[in-house]
C-alpha cells in the first residue's frame, strides 16, 4: 500500500498546470498574415481648376464609342515589353480598373475640359441622343518598354465620324504619342507617362474635329 505523498501530488499538479498554460498560450499565438505586396495604378486626367467645375457653354455633342484595346492589354497587370515579341506581366503591378475604362474616363474628361465641347456621351448610347461627331478608339500600345531604350509607349487608331444615320468619316489615323523616358522600375512614373500619352491623343482628337460654322 503506497503512502500518500502531498509533495509528489503537488508537483504533478504543477506540471500539468504548466503544460496546460503553455498549450493555451501556444494556441492563442496566431501568426500575422503576410502583407499583400500588390500595387495598383490609375491613369490620371485633367485636374479641376481653382474655380471648380466649369460651366459647359460649348455646343459640340460628341459620342465616345466603346474603347477597344489590344487583347494583350486586357489583363489587369501592366504590360512591359522586353523585346519585339516578348511581354512580361508582374502579378503585383496592376491597373486599378480595366484599361479601356480608364482611357474612356480620361478622354471624356479632357474633351469636356475644352470650351468647344458641351456634351460627351459614352456608349452604349440612348436611342434619342443626337451627336455631332462620334469617336472610335482602338488602343494599340499602352505599356512600358525595356527593348533597347527604356520608355513608356502609347499608340491608338482613331476614327471620327459625323453623327446620325448618314455618317461620314471626318478623320481616320494612327496616333502615336512621343516616347517618354522611364527607368524600368518606377510604375507610378510609367502610369503618369502613359496618362500624358492619353492626353496627347485627346489633343489630336480635338484638333481633328472640324471647326463649327
Backbone as a printed PyTorch tensor [residue, N CA C, xyz], in Angstrom:
tensor([[[  0.8560,  -1.1820,   0.0000],
         [  0.0000,   0.0000,   0.0000],
         [  0.8880,   1.2260,   0.0000]],

        [[  0.7110,   2.0840,  -1.0790],
         [  1.5700,   3.2620,  -1.2090],
         [  1.0910,   4.3670,  -0.2940]],

        [[  2.0410,   4.9610,   0.3600],
         [  1.7140,   6.0830,   1.2410],
         [  1.4570,   7.3240,   0.3850]],

        [[  0.4720,   8.1040,   0.8110],
         [  0.1460,   9.3390,   0.0890],
         [  1.2180,  10.3840,   0.3410]],

        [[  1.7330,  10.9960,  -0.7660],
         [  2.8180,  11.9960,  -0.6410],
         [  2.2970,  13.3430,  -1.1320]],

        [[  1.9880,  14.2590,  -0.2510],
         [  1.4620,  15.5710,  -0.6680],
         [  2.4020,  16.2990,  -1.6150]],

        [[  3.7400,  16.2040,  -1.3650],
         [  4.6880,  16.9310,  -2.2150],
         [  4.6430,  16.3980,  -3.6470]],

        [[  4.5820,  15.0590,  -3.8280],
         [  4.5460,  14.4700,  -5.1690],
         [  3.2820,  14.8770,  -5.9030]],

        [[  2.1550,  14.8800,  -5.1840],
         [  0.8990,  15.2680,  -5.7990],
         [  0.9260,  16.7290,  -6.2320]],

        [[  1.4830,  17.5530,  -5.3990],
         [  1.5730,  18.9870,  -5.7250],
         [  2.4560,  19.2180,  -6.9370]],

        [[  3.5550,  18.4430,  -7.0330],
         [  4.4830,  18.5750,  -8.1600],
         [  3.7970,  18.1840,  -9.4680]],

        [[  3.0430,  17.0250,  -9.3990],
         [  2.3590,  16.5880, -10.6110],
         [  1.3030,  17.6140, -11.0450]],

        [[  0.5980,  18.1500, -10.0820],
         [ -0.4180,  19.1650, -10.3900],
         [  0.2040,  20.4020, -11.0270]],

        [[  1.3720,  20.7910, -10.4950],
         [  2.0530,  21.9650, -11.0400],
         [  2.5170,  21.7370, -12.4630]],

        [[  3.0410,  20.5250, -12.7280],
         [  3.4980,  20.2160, -14.0870],
         [  2.3380,  20.1990, -15.0720]],

        [[  1.2110,  19.6070, -14.6580],
         [  0.0460,  19.5700, -15.5260],
         [ -0.4790,  20.9740, -15.8010]],

        [[ -0.4850,  21.8120, -14.7670],
         [ -0.9600,  23.1830, -14.9270],
         [ -0.0450,  23.9690, -15.8630]],

        [[  1.2520,  23.7790, -15.7380],
         [  2.2010,  24.4700, -16.6130],
         [  2.0320,  24.0430, -18.0580]],

        [[  1.8170,  22.7180, -18.2680],
         [  1.6290,  22.2110, -19.6220],
         [  0.3460,  22.7760, -20.2320]],

        [[ -0.7060,  22.8720, -19.3900],
         [ -1.9730,  23.4010, -19.8750],
         [ -1.8380,  24.8690, -20.2760]],

        [[ -1.1730,  25.6540, -19.4330],
         [ -0.9760,  27.0850, -19.7280],
         [ -0.1560,  27.2590, -20.9910]],

        [[  0.8790,  26.4170, -21.1300],
         [  1.7290,  26.5020, -22.3230],
         [  0.9380,  26.1830, -23.5860]],

        [[  0.0680,  25.1570, -23.5020],
         [ -0.7320,  24.7850, -24.6640],
         [ -1.7140,  25.8720, -25.0490]],

        [[ -2.3560,  26.4610, -24.0520],
         [ -3.3150,  27.5330, -24.3330],
         [ -2.6050,  28.7360, -24.9370]],

        [[ -1.4400,  29.0760, -24.3880],
         [ -0.6770,  30.2150, -24.9140],
         [ -0.2530,  29.9570, -26.3500]],

        [[  0.1480,  28.7020, -26.6230],
         [  0.5600,  28.3760, -27.9800],
         [ -0.5820,  28.4920, -28.9720]],

        [[ -1.7840,  28.0910, -28.5400],
         [ -2.9330,  28.1710, -29.4380],
         [ -3.3560,  29.6070, -29.7080]],

        [[ -3.0970,  30.5130, -28.7440],
         [ -3.5540,  31.8890, -28.9050],
         [ -2.5980,  32.7300, -29.7290]],

        [[ -1.4130,  32.2260, -30.0470],
         [ -0.4460,  32.9650, -30.8450],
         [ -0.6930,  32.6520, -32.3160]],

        [[ -1.3470,  33.5800, -33.0160],
         [ -1.6630,  33.3920, -34.4380],
         [ -0.7170,  34.2640, -35.2540]],

        [[  0.0360,  33.6670, -36.1470],
         [  0.9780,  34.4840, -36.9260],
         [  0.2480,  35.5080, -37.7810]],

        [[  0.8410,  36.6900, -37.9200],
         [  0.2540,  37.7310, -38.7460],
         [  0.2480,  37.2860, -40.2130]],

        [[ -0.8520,  37.5530, -40.9190],
         [ -0.8690,  37.1980, -42.3460],
         [  0.1450,  38.0590, -43.0950]],

        [[  0.7660,  37.5000, -44.1270],
         [  1.7480,  38.2880, -44.8820],
         [  1.0820,  39.4780, -45.5550]],

        [[  1.7840,  40.5780, -45.6260],
         [  1.2510,  41.7770, -46.2650],
         [  1.1600,  41.5610, -47.7710]],

        [[  0.0720,  42.0440, -48.3520],
         [ -0.1360,  41.9320, -49.7930],
         [  0.7820,  42.9420, -50.4930]],

        [[  1.7290,  42.4780, -51.3080],
         [  2.6520,  43.4070, -51.9660],
         [  2.1010,  44.0400, -53.2390]],

        [[  0.8430,  43.7050, -53.6090],
         [  0.2920,  44.2000, -54.8630],
         [  0.1190,  45.7140, -54.8250]],

        [[  0.5260,  46.3860, -55.9070],
         [  0.3430,  47.8290, -56.0570],
         [ -0.6020,  48.0800, -57.2290]],

        [[ -1.4810,  49.0590, -57.0440],
         [ -2.4900,  49.3670, -58.0580],
         [ -2.2790,  50.7870, -58.5850]],

        [[ -2.4890,  50.9650, -59.8950],
         [ -2.2110,  52.2460, -60.5400],
         [ -3.3950,  52.6640, -61.4060]],

        [[ -3.5510,  53.9800, -61.5670],
         [ -4.6010,  54.5190, -62.4290],
         [ -4.0070,  55.5570, -63.3700]],

        [[ -4.6770,  55.7440, -64.5010],
         [ -4.3510,  56.8570, -65.3800],
         [ -4.9600,  58.1200, -64.7860]],

        [[ -4.3020,  59.2430, -64.9740],
         [ -4.7760,  60.4920, -64.3900],
         [ -5.2180,  61.4450, -65.4840]],

        [[ -6.2570,  62.2130, -65.1910],
         [ -6.8070,  63.1600, -66.1520],
         [ -6.5400,  64.5880, -65.7280]],

        [[ -7.2330,  65.5350, -66.3600],
         [ -7.0160,  66.9430, -66.0350],
         [ -7.4830,  67.2540, -64.6240]],

        [[ -6.7110,  68.0840, -63.9380],
         [ -7.0970,  68.4960, -62.5950],
         [ -8.1540,  69.5890, -62.6870]],

        [[ -9.0180,  69.6540, -61.6740],
         [-10.0050,  70.7210, -61.6310],
         [ -9.3040,  72.0600, -61.4130]],

        [[ -9.8220,  73.0860, -62.0360],
         [ -9.2530,  74.4150, -61.8430],
         [ -9.6170,  74.9380, -60.4680]],

        [[ -9.0180,  76.0520, -60.0890],
         [ -9.3100,  76.6490, -58.7880],
         [-10.7790,  77.0520, -58.6650]],

        [[-11.4090,  77.3340, -59.8200],
         [-12.8140,  77.7320, -59.8030],
         [-13.7550,  76.5290, -59.7260]],

        [[-13.1770,  75.3040, -59.7780],
         [-14.0050,  74.1110, -59.7260],
         [-14.4810,  73.7130, -61.1020]],

        [[-15.6140,  73.0250, -61.1690],
         [-16.1380,  72.5380, -62.4380],
         [-16.6330,  73.7230, -63.2650]],

        [[-16.2100,  73.7660, -64.5280],
         [-16.5770,  74.9040, -65.3750],
         [-18.0190,  74.7850, -65.8490]],

        [[-18.5630,  75.8880, -66.3140],
         [-19.8690,  75.8840, -66.9570],
         [-19.7010,  75.3940, -68.4030]],

        [[-20.5180,  74.4450, -68.7970],
         [-20.3870,  73.8630, -70.1330],
         [-21.1530,  74.7180, -71.1400]],

        [[-20.4400,  75.6080, -71.7890],
         [-21.0640,  76.5330, -72.7380],
         [-20.8390,  76.1090, -74.1880]],

        [[-19.9980,  75.0930, -74.4220],
         [-19.7640,  74.6290, -75.7880],
         [-21.0100,  73.9790, -76.3650]],

        [[-21.0230,  73.8520, -77.6680],
         [-22.2060,  73.2880, -78.3350],
         [-21.9610,  71.9220, -78.9570]],

        [[-20.6980,  71.5010, -79.0960],
         [-20.4230,  70.2110, -79.7270],
         [-20.9320,  69.0650, -78.8600]],

        [[-21.6260,  68.1310, -79.4970],
         [-22.0930,  66.9230, -78.8180],
         [-21.3350,  65.7390, -79.4170]],

        [[-20.5820,  65.0750, -78.5680],
         [-19.6870,  64.0140, -79.0420],
         [-20.0910,  62.6860, -78.4210]],

        [[-20.1290,  61.6620, -79.2540],
         [-20.3630,  60.3090, -78.7700],
         [-19.0560,  59.5380, -78.7570]],

        [[-18.6700,  59.0270, -77.5960],
         [-17.4500,  58.2150, -77.4740],
         [-17.8540,  56.7510, -77.4630]],

        [[-17.5620,  56.0700, -78.5590],
         [-17.8810,  54.6520, -78.6530],
         [-17.0120,  53.8430, -77.6940]],

        [[-17.3870,  52.5850, -77.4790],
         [-16.6140,  51.7330, -76.5740],
         [-15.1550,  51.6930, -77.0060]],

        [[-14.2470,  51.9610, -76.0610],
         [-12.8170,  51.9370, -76.3500],
         [-12.3590,  50.4850, -76.4480]],

        [[-11.7300,  50.1360, -77.5560],
         [-11.1970,  48.7900, -77.7340],
         [ -9.7050,  48.7980, -77.4110]],

        [[ -9.2260,  47.7280, -76.8020],
         [ -7.7930,  47.6110, -76.5350],
         [ -7.2860,  46.3080, -77.1280]],

        [[ -6.0160,  46.2920, -77.4830],
         [ -5.4090,  45.0620, -77.9960],
         [ -5.5640,  43.9500, -76.9580]],

        [[ -5.8270,  42.7070, -77.3890],
         [ -6.0780,  41.6300, -76.4330],
         [ -5.0000,  41.4820, -75.3560]],

        [[ -3.7410,  41.7060, -75.6990],
         [ -2.6900,  41.5110, -74.6900],
         [ -2.7240,  42.5900, -73.6160]],

        [[ -3.4810,  43.6720, -73.8470],
         [ -3.6080,  44.7350, -72.8520],
         [ -4.8360,  44.5680, -71.9650]],

        [[ -5.6080,  43.5200, -72.1890],
         [ -6.8320,  43.3300, -71.4030],
         [ -6.5720,  42.6900, -70.0490]],

        [[ -5.3520,  42.3640, -69.7510],
         [ -5.0140,  41.7840, -68.4560],
         [ -5.0010,  42.8820, -67.3930]],

        [[ -5.2340,  42.5170, -66.1220],
         [ -5.1570,  43.5350, -65.0710],
         [ -3.7290,  43.9970, -64.7980]],

        [[ -2.7260,  43.1690, -65.1650],
         [ -1.3370,  43.5540, -64.9330],
         [ -0.8630,  44.5440, -65.9930]],

        [[  0.0440,  45.4360, -65.5860],
         [  0.6320,  46.3860, -66.5230],
         [  1.6340,  45.6450, -67.4020]],

        [[  1.5050,  45.8140, -68.7020],
         [  2.3770,  45.1050, -69.6450],
         [  3.7140,  45.8280, -69.7770]],

        [[  4.7700,  45.0350, -69.8350],
         [  6.1170,  45.5540, -70.1040],
         [  6.6980,  44.7380, -71.2510]],

        [[  7.0860,  45.4190, -72.3130],
         [  7.6340,  44.7450, -73.4930],
         [  9.1430,  44.6190, -73.3420]],

        [[  9.6160,  43.3580, -73.3950],
         [ 11.0520,  43.1170, -73.2530],
         [ 11.7720,  43.1440, -74.5970]],

        [[ 11.1180,  42.6550, -75.6220],
         [ 11.6310,  42.8090, -76.9820],
         [ 10.4350,  42.7470, -77.9170]],

        [[ 10.6810,  42.6770, -79.1940],
         [  9.5870,  42.7840, -80.1620],
         [  8.4710,  41.7860, -79.9010]],

        [[  8.8210,  40.5660, -79.5160],
         [  7.8190,  39.5130, -79.3720],
         [  7.6720,  38.9820, -77.9520]],

        [[  8.2600,  39.6400, -76.9700],
         [  8.1760,  39.1420, -75.5880],
         [  7.5960,  40.2090, -74.6770]],

        [[  6.5980,  39.7840, -73.8980],
         [  5.9680,  40.6580, -72.9150],
         [  6.1450,  40.0670, -71.5290]],

        [[  6.1970,  40.9400, -70.5270],
         [  6.2930,  40.4970, -69.1350],
         [  5.1350,  41.1130, -68.3540]],

        [[  4.5370,  40.2940, -67.4650],
         [  3.4670,  40.7590, -66.5970],
         [  3.8570,  40.4520, -65.1550]],

        [[  3.8280,  41.4620, -64.3060],
         [  4.1290,  41.2940, -62.8910],
         [  2.8060,  41.2120, -62.1340]],

        [[  2.5740,  40.0650, -61.4590],
         [  1.3090,  39.8750, -60.7500],
         [  1.0620,  40.9390, -59.6890]],

        [[  2.1140,  41.5810, -59.2150],
         [  1.9700,  42.5500, -58.1280],
         [  1.8960,  43.9890, -58.6170]],

        [[  1.8720,  44.1820, -59.9360],
         [  1.7980,  45.5340, -60.5120],
         [  0.5840,  45.5570, -61.4320]],

        [[ -0.5040,  46.1990, -60.9780],
         [ -1.7770,  46.0590, -61.6720],
         [ -2.4560,  47.4150, -61.9000]],

        [[ -3.2930,  47.4370, -62.9350],
         [ -4.1930,  48.5630, -63.1130],
         [ -5.3230,  48.4360, -62.1000]],

        [[ -5.7740,  49.5660, -61.5730],
         [ -6.8600,  49.5510, -60.5900],
         [ -8.2290,  49.4570, -61.2580]],

        [[ -8.2900,  49.6010, -62.5680],
         [ -9.5320,  49.4980, -63.3260],
         [ -9.1840,  48.9470, -64.6990]],

        [[-10.1520,  48.3860, -65.4250],
         [ -9.8460,  47.9380, -66.7860],
         [ -9.2730,  49.0860, -67.6050]],

        [[ -8.2570,  48.7950, -68.4010],
         [ -7.5590,  49.8470, -69.1340],
         [ -8.5050,  50.6240, -70.0390]],

        [[ -9.4340,  49.9190, -70.7090],
         [-10.3520,  50.6140, -71.6020],
         [-11.2520,  51.5900, -70.8470]],

        [[-11.6340,  51.2130, -69.6090],
         [-12.4700,  52.1040, -68.7980],
         [-11.6750,  53.3300, -68.3620]],

        [[-10.4140,  53.1360, -67.9860],
         [ -9.5830,  54.2590, -67.5770],
         [ -9.3450,  55.2340, -68.7140]],

        [[ -9.0820,  54.7090, -69.9110],
         [ -8.8380,  55.5850, -71.0660],
         [-10.1150,  56.3370, -71.4300]],

        [[-11.2620,  55.6610, -71.4310],
         [-12.5360,  56.3310, -71.7260],
         [-12.8020,  57.4390, -70.7100]],

        [[-12.5120,  57.1840, -69.4570],
         [-12.7220,  58.1910, -68.4100],
         [-11.8840,  59.4370, -68.6620]],

        [[-10.6000,  59.2400, -69.0370],
         [ -9.7130,  60.3740, -69.2700],
         [-10.1130,  61.1230, -70.5400]],

        [[-10.4420,  60.3810, -71.6020],
         [-10.8320,  61.0320, -72.8590],
         [-12.0830,  61.8790, -72.6370]],

        [[-13.0670,  61.3330, -71.9420],
         [-14.2770,  62.0970, -71.6740],
         [-13.9560,  63.3690, -70.8920]],

        [[-13.1380,  63.2540, -69.8410],
         [-12.8150,  64.4190, -69.0150],
         [-12.0630,  65.4830, -69.8030]],

        [[-11.1160,  65.0580, -70.6410],
         [-10.3220,  66.0320, -71.3870],
         [-11.1440,  66.6950, -72.4960]],

        [[-12.0370,  65.9590, -73.1220],
         [-12.8950,  66.5710, -74.1280],
         [-13.8260,  67.5990, -73.4790]],

        [[-14.3820,  67.2400, -72.3260],
         [-15.2800,  68.1560, -71.6400],
         [-14.5530,  69.4030, -71.1330]],

        [[-13.2420,  69.2980, -70.9300],
         [-12.4750,  70.4550, -70.4720],
         [-12.2590,  71.4760, -71.5770]],

        [[-12.5650,  71.0890, -72.8310],
         [-12.3840,  72.0110, -73.9500],
         [-13.6240,  72.8920, -74.1000]],

        [[-13.4660,  74.1960, -74.2640],
         [-14.6260,  75.0900, -74.3210],
         [-15.5230,  74.8740, -75.5300]],

        [[-15.0400,  74.1700, -76.5670],
         [-15.8800,  73.9090, -77.7350],
         [-16.9150,  72.8250, -77.4640]],

        [[-16.6560,  71.9940, -76.4760],
         [-17.4540,  70.7840, -76.2510],
         [-18.4940,  71.0360, -75.1620]],

        [[-19.7230,  70.6590, -75.4530],
         [-20.7880,  70.8010, -74.4690],
         [-21.1590,  69.4930, -73.7950]],

        [[-21.2140,  68.4100, -74.5660],
         [-21.5920,  67.1070, -74.0040],
         [-20.7110,  66.0240, -74.6080]],

        [[-20.3870,  65.0120, -73.7970],
         [-19.7010,  63.8150, -74.2720],
         [-20.4810,  62.6140, -73.7640]],

        [[-21.0720,  61.8670, -74.6810],
         [-21.8540,  60.6870, -74.3250],
         [-20.9730,  59.4470, -74.4580]],

        [[-21.1230,  58.5330, -73.5120],
         [-20.3520,  57.2850, -73.5110],
         [-21.2560,  56.1420, -73.9490]],

        [[-20.7610,  55.3000, -74.8570],
         [-21.5300,  54.1280, -75.3000],
         [-21.7740,  53.1800, -74.1200]],

        [[-22.9250,  52.4890, -74.1220],
         [-23.9770,  52.4560, -75.1550],
         [-24.8370,  53.7190, -75.1160]],

        [[-25.1770,  54.2190, -76.3020],
         [-25.9110,  55.4680, -76.4060],
         [-27.4240,  55.2310, -76.3110]],

        [[-28.0950,  56.2030, -75.7380],
         [-29.5620,  56.1800, -75.7530],
         [-30.0350,  56.4600, -77.1850]],

        [[-31.1550,  55.8660, -77.5540],
         [-31.6350,  55.9640, -78.9370],
         [-31.8950,  57.4080, -79.3450]],

        [[-32.3780,  58.2260, -78.4070],
         [-32.7810,  59.5890, -78.7590],
         [-31.6230,  60.5870, -78.7260]],

        [[-30.4290,  60.1720, -78.3190],
         [-29.3030,  61.1070, -78.2390],
         [-28.8450,  61.5430, -79.6300]],

        [[-28.5950,  62.8230, -79.7780],
         [-28.0950,  63.3890, -81.0240],
         [-26.6150,  63.7450, -80.8460]],

        [[-25.7720,  63.3040, -81.7910],
         [-24.3330,  63.5860, -81.7260],
         [-23.9170,  64.3600, -82.9680]],

        [[-23.0450,  65.3240, -82.7700],
         [-22.4420,  65.9850, -83.9300],
         [-21.3490,  65.1030, -84.5220]],

        [[-20.5770,  64.4550, -83.6230],
         [-19.4940,  63.5710, -84.0700],
         [-19.4160,  62.3620, -83.1380]],

        [[-18.9960,  61.2380, -83.7120],
         [-18.7300,  60.0290, -82.9330],
         [-17.2490,  59.6930, -83.0540]],

        [[-16.6880,  59.2280, -81.9530],
         [-15.2640,  58.8840, -81.9070],
         [-15.1100,  57.4100, -81.5640]],

        [[-14.3070,  56.6990, -82.3550],
         [-13.9680,  55.2990, -82.0790],
         [-12.4650,  55.2080, -81.8430]],

        [[-12.0740,  54.5070, -80.7770],
         [-10.6600,  54.3660, -80.4190],
         [-10.2990,  52.9000, -80.2770]],

        [[ -9.1570,  52.5360, -80.8310],
         [ -8.5950,  51.2000, -80.6610],
         [ -7.1680,  51.3740, -80.1460]],

        [[ -6.9370,  50.9860, -78.9000],
         [ -5.6330,  51.2010, -78.2820],
         [ -4.6680,  50.1030, -78.7260]],

        [[ -3.5850,  50.5300, -79.3700],
         [ -2.6090,  49.5840, -79.9300],
         [ -1.4630,  49.3260, -78.9520]],

        [[ -0.9750,  50.3710, -78.3100],
         [  0.1260,  50.2420, -77.3410],
         [ -0.2060,  51.0700, -76.1030]],

        [[  0.0540,  50.5070, -74.9480],
         [ -0.0820,  51.2400, -73.6810],
         [  0.7170,  50.4660, -72.6450]],

        [[  2.0260,  50.6810, -72.6250],
         [  2.9150,  49.7810, -71.8880],
         [  4.2680,  50.4180, -71.6130]],

        [[  5.0140,  49.7690, -70.7520],
         [  6.4180,  50.0950, -70.6030],
         [  7.2310,  49.2690, -71.5770]],

        [[  8.3650,  49.8000, -71.9910],
         [  9.2270,  49.1100, -72.9590],
         [ 10.6500,  49.1130, -72.4170]],

        [[ 11.2540,  47.9260, -72.3670],
         [ 12.6580,  47.8190, -71.9710],
         [ 13.4710,  47.1980, -73.1030]],

        [[ 12.9830,  47.3690, -74.3040],
         [ 13.6380,  46.8650, -75.5130],
         [ 14.5220,  47.9750, -76.0730]],

        [[ 15.8420,  47.8040, -75.9440],
         [ 16.7370,  48.8860, -76.3680],
         [ 16.6210,  50.0400, -75.4020]],

        [[ 15.8740,  51.0960, -75.7760],
         [ 15.6160,  52.2010, -74.8690],
         [ 14.5070,  51.8130, -73.9010]],

        [[ 14.5680,  52.3440, -72.6870],
         [ 13.5350,  52.0840, -71.6900],
         [ 12.5800,  53.2760, -71.6830]],

        [[ 11.3570,  53.0460, -72.1830],
         [ 10.4190,  54.1490, -72.3760],
         [  8.9950,  53.6970, -72.0540]],

        [[  8.1000,  54.6770, -71.9550],
         [  6.6620,  54.4300, -71.9380],
         [  6.1440,  54.6990, -73.3380]],

        [[  5.2800,  53.8120, -73.8360],
         [  4.8320,  53.9440, -75.2180],
         [  3.3030,  53.8140, -75.2920]],

        [[  2.6880,  54.7690, -76.0020],
         [  1.2260,  54.7760, -76.1530],
         [  0.8820,  55.0650, -77.6030]],

        [[ -0.0230,  54.2590, -78.1860],
         [ -0.4580,  54.4690, -79.5660],
         [ -1.8940,  53.9850, -79.7100]],

        [[ -2.6240,  54.6180, -80.6280],
         [ -4.0240,  54.2510, -80.8280],
         [ -4.4360,  54.5310, -82.2640]],

        [[ -5.3590,  53.7200, -82.7750],
         [ -6.0270,  54.0050, -84.0440],
         [ -7.3220,  54.7300, -83.7050]],

        [[ -7.6050,  55.8120, -84.4220],
         [ -8.7990,  56.6030, -84.1220],
         [ -9.5930,  56.8700, -85.3890]],

        [[-10.8770,  57.0070, -85.1910],
         [-11.7680,  57.3590, -86.2990],
         [-12.8300,  58.3180, -85.7770]],

        [[-13.0220,  59.4210, -86.4940],
         [-14.0640,  60.3940, -86.1660],
         [-15.0520,  60.4200, -87.3170]],

        [[-16.3100,  60.2390, -86.9850],
         [-17.3630,  60.2880, -87.9990],
         [-18.4330,  61.2940, -87.5770]],

        [[-19.1900,  61.7880, -88.5510],
         [-20.3380,  62.6240, -88.2270],
         [-21.4160,  61.7480, -87.6030]],

        [[-22.2540,  62.3680, -86.7660],
         [-23.3300,  61.6110, -86.1440],
         [-24.4890,  61.4020, -87.0970]],

        [[-25.4410,  60.6120, -86.6710],
         [-26.6310,  60.3880, -87.4910],
         [-26.5210,  59.1570, -88.3590]],

        [[-27.5850,  58.9000, -89.1150],
         [-27.6520,  57.6940, -89.9470],
         [-26.7130,  57.7630, -91.1480]],

        [[-26.5630,  58.9320, -91.7250],
         [-25.6990,  59.0740, -92.9080],
         [-24.3070,  59.5500, -92.4790]],

        [[-23.6770,  58.7730, -91.6150],
         [-22.3740,  59.1730, -91.0710],
         [-21.3030,  59.1500, -92.1620]],

        [[-20.4110,  60.1200, -92.0810],
         [-19.2620,  60.1300, -92.9870],
         [-17.9970,  60.2900, -92.1530]],

        [[-16.9060,  59.7710, -92.6620],
         [-15.6390,  59.8040, -91.9330],
         [-15.0280,  61.2040, -92.0330]],

        [[-14.6970,  61.7540, -90.8920],
         [-14.0380,  63.0560, -90.8170],
         [-12.5310,  62.8830, -90.7170]],

        [[-12.1070,  61.9090, -89.9310],
         [-10.6710,  61.6430, -89.7570],
         [-10.4900,  60.1780, -89.4130]],

        [[ -9.4050,  59.5960, -89.9350],
         [ -9.0410,  58.2130, -89.6160],
         [ -7.5200,  58.1400, -89.6650]],

        [[ -6.8970,  57.7810, -88.5480],
         [ -5.4360,  57.7790, -88.5000],
         [ -4.9390,  56.9110, -87.3580]],

        [[ -3.6380,  56.6590, -87.3700],
         [ -2.9670,  56.0150, -86.2410],
         [ -2.1600,  57.0920, -85.5350]],

        [[ -2.4470,  57.2510, -84.2550],
         [ -1.7600,  58.2520, -83.4460],
         [ -0.7360,  57.5600, -82.5580]],

        [[  0.4900,  58.1100, -82.4860],
         [  1.4860,  57.6080, -81.5490],
         [  2.0500,  58.7750, -80.7600]],

        [[  1.9260,  58.6920, -79.4520],
         [  2.4800,  59.7350, -78.5910],
         [  4.0050,  59.6370, -78.5860]],

        [[  4.7000,  60.7350, -78.3760],
         [  6.1570,  60.6600, -78.2640],
         [  6.5550,  59.7310, -77.1140]],

        [[  7.5730,  58.9080, -77.3520],
         [  8.0580,  58.0410, -76.2740],
         [  8.5060,  58.8960, -75.0960]],

        [[  8.1590,  58.4390, -73.8870],
         [  8.5480,  59.1500, -72.6640],
         [  9.5720,  58.3150, -71.9090]],

        [[ 10.6040,  58.9530, -71.4010],
         [ 11.6510,  58.2400, -70.6620],
         [ 11.0580,  57.5680, -69.4200]],

        [[ 11.5420,  56.3630, -69.1390],
         [ 11.1030,  55.5900, -67.9720],
         [ 12.2840,  54.7660, -67.4990]],

        [[ 12.4310,  54.6050, -66.1750],
         [ 13.6060,  53.8980, -65.6530],
         [ 13.4390,  52.3880, -65.5910]],

        [[ 12.2540,  51.8700, -65.9800],
         [ 12.0410,  50.4270, -65.9720],
         [ 11.6190,  49.8640, -64.6340]],

        [[ 11.5320,  50.7050, -63.5870],
         [ 11.1950,  50.2130, -62.2490],
         [ 10.0480,  50.9930, -61.5930]],

        [[  9.9830,  52.2820, -61.8430],
         [  9.0070,  53.1460, -61.1740],
         [  7.6810,  53.1050, -61.9430]],

        [[  6.7250,  52.3090, -61.4470],
         [  5.4590,  52.1590, -62.1660],
         [  4.5250,  53.3410, -61.9440]],

        [[  4.7410,  54.1050, -60.8860],
         [  3.9960,  55.3580, -60.7410],
         [  4.3740,  56.3000, -61.8760]],

        [[  5.6630,  56.3790, -62.1730],
         [  6.1280,  57.2190, -63.2780],
         [  5.6210,  56.6860, -64.6100]],

        [[  5.5490,  55.3700, -64.7550],
         [  5.0380,  54.7870, -66.0030],
         [  3.5690,  55.1550, -66.1990]],

        [[  2.7530,  55.0230, -65.1490],
         [  1.3410,  55.3790, -65.2570],
         [  1.1770,  56.8580, -65.5960]],

        [[  2.0200,  57.7070, -65.0230],
         [  1.9520,  59.1380, -65.3250],
         [  2.3360,  59.4100, -66.7750]],

        [[  3.3660,  58.7180, -67.2700],
         [  3.8010,  58.9180, -68.6580],
         [  2.7310,  58.4450, -69.6390]],

        [[  2.0820,  57.3190, -69.3450],
         [  1.0090,  56.8360, -70.2140],
         [ -0.1980,  57.7660, -70.1560]],

        [[ -0.4370,  58.3810, -69.0010],
         [ -1.5030,  59.3840, -68.8940],
         [ -1.2140,  60.5670, -69.8090]],

        [[  0.0500,  60.9540, -69.8830],
         [  0.4380,  62.0330, -70.7850],
         [  0.1800,  61.6330, -72.2330]],

        [[  0.4040,  60.3570, -72.5550],
         [  0.1080,  59.8560, -73.9010],
         [ -1.3700,  59.9440, -74.2240]],

        [[ -2.2270,  59.6020, -73.2600],
         [ -3.6730,  59.7120, -73.4760],
         [ -4.0600,  61.1760, -73.6640]],

        [[ -3.4450,  62.0660, -72.8980],
         [ -3.7240,  63.4980, -73.0380],
         [ -3.3440,  63.9890, -74.4320]],

        [[ -2.2120,  63.5190, -74.9490],
         [ -1.7900,  63.9130, -76.2950],
         [ -2.7700,  63.3870, -77.3430]],

        [[ -3.2960,  62.1840, -77.1230],
         [ -4.3250,  61.6470, -78.0200],
         [ -5.5480,  62.5610, -78.0340]],

        [[ -5.9610,  63.0290, -76.8670],
         [ -7.1270,  63.9110, -76.7900],
         [ -6.8730,  65.2220, -77.5240]],

        [[ -5.6780,  65.7610, -77.4010],
         [ -5.3360,  66.9850, -78.1370],
         [ -5.4520,  66.7490, -79.6410]],

        [[ -5.0020,  65.5760, -80.0910],
         [ -5.0930,  65.2470, -81.5110],
         [ -6.5560,  65.0960, -81.9470]],

        [[ -7.3650,  64.4820, -81.0930],
         [ -8.7890,  64.3380, -81.4010],
         [ -9.4480,  65.7050, -81.5700]],

        [[ -9.1670,  66.6080, -80.6460],
         [ -9.7780,  67.9320, -80.7000],
         [ -9.3160,  68.7020, -81.9360]],

        [[ -8.0370,  68.5470, -82.2790],
         [ -7.5170,  69.2300, -83.4660],
         [ -8.1320,  68.6570, -84.7460]],

        [[ -8.5810,  67.4040, -84.7020],
         [ -9.1450,  66.7610, -85.8880],
         [-10.6300,  67.0570, -86.0740]],

        [[-11.2730,  67.6110, -85.0400],
         [-12.6880,  67.9500, -85.1720],
         [-12.8470,  69.2030, -86.0280]],

        [[-13.7480,  69.2090, -87.0090],
         [-13.9320,  70.3880, -87.8310],
         [-14.3660,  71.5930, -87.0110]],

        [[-13.9920,  72.7620, -87.4380],
         [-14.4280,  73.9840, -86.7780],
         [-15.9190,  74.1680, -86.9940]],

        [[-16.5850,  74.6610, -85.9650],
         [-18.0150,  74.9170, -86.0720],
         [-18.2800,  76.1170, -86.9770]],

        [[-19.3160,  76.0090, -87.7730],
         [-19.6760,  77.0990, -88.6730],
         [-20.7110,  78.0220, -88.0370]]])
